[in-house]
Amino acid sequence: MAKSLFIAPTAINSGLTSVCLGLLRALETEGISVGFYKPFCQSAHQGGKQHIDNRDTSVAFLRARSHLEPPEPMPLREAQHLLNKGKAGELMETVVGEYQKVANTVDVVIIEGLVPDQSETYIGRLNVEVARNLGSEVILVSTPQGRSAEALDEELDFVARLFQSSLDPDVTGVILNKVGEPPHSGLSPRVNAETEEPEEAYATACKVFAEQRFRLLGMVPWQPELLAPRVSDIARELDTRVLNEGNMKERRVHKVTVSARTLRNMVHTLRPGSLIVTPGDREDIMVATAVAALNSVPLAGLMLTGGLMPDQNVVQLCSRALATGLPVLSTDTNTYETAHRLANLSTAIPIDDPDRIEKAMESVANNLDTTWLRKHLSVDRQSRLSPPAFRYQLSERARAANKRIVLPEGNEPRTVHAAIICHNRKLARCVLLGNREEIADVAASQGQQLPDDLEIVDPAEVRERYIQPMVELRKHKGLAPDMAAAMLEDNVVLGTMMVALDEADGLVSGAVHTTANTVRPALQLIKTHDEAKVVSSVFFMLLPQQVLVYGDCAINPDPDAEELADIAIQSADSAAAFGVEPVVAMISYSTGESGSGQDVDKVREATRIARERRPDLAIDGPLQYDAAAIESVAKSKAPDSKVAGRATVFIFPDLNTGNTTYKAVQRSANVVSIGPMLQGLRKPVNDLSRGALVEDIVFTIALTAVQAKQVEDAGLT
């Protein structure tokens, strides 16, 4: 029978939804089967313009981004209507029935409670009734807001007493959210001056924790970037006119700068993430903003107030800056009123902003003591690997590997950002190739601080010492020193030489280079290890319910049977190395003996060779994709197969099939794919998509670090 955790906030603005979703993510990372239920829906945008629809944020996000299908929450007004008519019993019957739909298929259910509202006094009691009727343990969510330990004790004591009686559920623990939040933490110009206030050591200072009345399950630090709305969110909620759309759906507002001063007194405010608010007739400020944009300062945007419009000649002068993606909005309210409205903007995360929700979830998940909670709930881990568990294990293994990874595209903005993240999280010891001053400027233009101890190698200072070693490695091809010097002008070649000479453990490139530009030097200088016949690739496909491995989707156009068998074995080993149990399906347009022809025969022969070489692996083929992936189809098409219906590793017969399939699944099902990860090299070199996001690069660096450890342990170098 499923166990349930009722999450109850102690006050408004506690970040309840983020905590609920983050707790769900954390338990999934622990390998627990988790469901989600939200009995009642409250408007998250009270006081601002309503969102584009009335869907509940939590439920809509989980339906779109996971395998979960939570029931639709009941509107709070409908629940209130039933209570007013004396139908509390009928209401609770409905709640229990909806809850059971979730609880029947999982081990733990997260239940999101209602946010207290002084105008609706029945809400606190409704939370208690739901928790009692569902037999839930209660977790309180509180925001310290700079209060003393004594004040926090009082609040937690008061709310806990609402839940604690002879019949009501116990409060299991407390999550403190937004710890360290300064006063006036919205988009108020006052936030621009940072305050440093010492935080109470709540874990020891609060009696409820020190005396172990409640378990402190986590302290989630306040992170201003999690409150940063997109410019498009501001345009929608304030109902402004859009003069230049630019990148308004991507650019985030981290601070608001009201600019009504002279030009020399406001230039210092033109910083990354700033929304510049100024009267529409201040054309000097508009031009200064345009100059900053042309100098690669990623401002959030420009807000023109008072219903005033700049002269068209000035707009034309700024056209190149607008083309960089700078959003420009216009509002009829004056500057003071606009700043006030921005300061009171809703902090709720819109449904159509999955990146912000993901970051909030990860922030919460990373700060919770889920190991204790799992033991407390006495829930066993699942054998299948969920996407959150995969990402968590990948990060942990990368940290443990502690490998030196070279990044040849050292001044590429996404790569610089990813290197800083990896450095701060200790996922790898990154080495950026480039000039330190240039890289520092790139980091600053994105609002990032380049760590002093992040390693940077200037190619101009070291290139010459790699000429002779490269000549030695390629002497069988007659490489001359002058040719080697010319080739080493390419930083990818230089970085590959560092890996070949064991000065680095792996390389990641491709954000601005082609696959061939990344792979060719690796084949020439690093070469394949003794166990591999070809270099191939895999993608880790993070489907909602589990992680699958696809190979080869990036390297070999038309492998023969021997090469295809090698790809299958490499892919199975890669899957196992990253925690995915390898169950290998050799994909074709025919299943079993039902088809014939050259293409099917190749897959059939490759299956035979792979089984012969690795009898320890579960390998079957040829199998059609549906027979390999879907149990019901497998029962009719391949009833005797031990692979059909449960495959985790899919080997495609050629590049055309593999690349098409991975892109179709990725785009159509909104699936995150990590890769391509190259296999078969003596030391790991991995390629990036030129459209890779910063997060993609971070994961690829982590993959490369784990690969390097795997190669080292297997003695394949």
Sequence and secondary structure as in RCSB ss.txt:
>XXXX:A:sequence
MAKSLFIAPTAINSGLTSVCLGLLRALETEGISVGFYKPFCQSAHQGGKQHIDNRDTSVAFLRARSHLEPPEPMP
LREAQHLLNKGKAGELMETVVGEYQKVANTVDVVIIEGLVPDQSETYIGRLNVEVARNLGSEVILVSTPQGRSAE
ALDEELDFVARLFQSSLDPDVTGVILNKVGEPPHSGLSPRVNAETEEPEEAYATACKVFAEQRFRLLGMVPWQPE
LLAPRVSDIARELDTRVLNEGNMKERRVHKVTVSARTLRNMVHTLRPGSLIVTPGDREDIMVATAVAALNSVPLA
GLMLTGGLMPDQNVVQLCSRALATGLPVLSTDTNTYETAHRLANLSTAIPIDDPDRIEKAMESVANNLDTTWLRK
HLSVDRQSRLSPPAFRYQLSERARAANKRIVLPEGNEPRTVHAAIICHNRKLARCVLLGNREEIADVAASQGQQL
PDDLEIVDPAEVRERYIQPMVELRKHKGLAPDMAAAMLEDNVVLGTMMVALDEADGLVSGAVHTTANTVRPALQL
IKTHDEAKVVSSVFFMLLPQQVLVYGDCAINPDPDAEELADIAIQSADSAAAFGVEPVVAMISYSTGESGSGQDV
DKVREATRIARERRPDLAIDGPLQYDAAAIESVAKSKAPDSKVAGRATVFIFPDLNTGNTTYKAVQRSANVVSIG
PMLQGLRKPVNDLSRGALVEDIVFTIALTAVQAKQVEDAGLT
>XXXX:A:secstr
  EEEEEEESSTTS HHHHHHHHHHHHHHTT  EEEE  EE  TTTTS   SS   HHHHHHHHHSS      EE
HHHHHHHHHTT HHHHHHHHHHHHHHHHTT SEEEEE    BTTBTHHHHHHHHHHHHTT EEEEEE  TT  HH
HHHHHHHHHHHHH SSSS  EEEEEEEEET  SS SS GGGGS        HHHHSHHHHTTSSEEEEEEE  GG
GG  BHHHHHHHTT EEEE TTTTT B SEEEE  S GGGTGGG  TTEEEEEETT HHHHHHHHHHHHTT    
EEEEETT    HHHHHHTHHHHTTT  EEE SS HHHHHHHHHT   S  TT HHHHHHHHHHHHTTB HHHHHH
HHT    SS  HHHHHHHHHHHHHHH  EEEES TT HHHHHHHHHHHHHTS EEEEES HHHHHHHHHHTT   
 TTSEEE HHHHGGGGHHHHHHHTGGGT  HHHHHHHTTSHHHHHHHHHHTTSSSEEEE SSS HHHHHHHHHHH
T B TT SS EEEEEEE SS EEEEE SSS SS  HHHHHHHHHHHHHHHHHTT   EEEEE SS TTS  SHHH
HHHHHHHHHHHHH TTSEEEEEE HHHHH HHHHHHH TT SSTT  SEEE SSHHHHHHHHHHHHHHTT EEEE
EEEESBSS EEE  TT  HHHHHHHHHHHHHHHHHHHHHT  
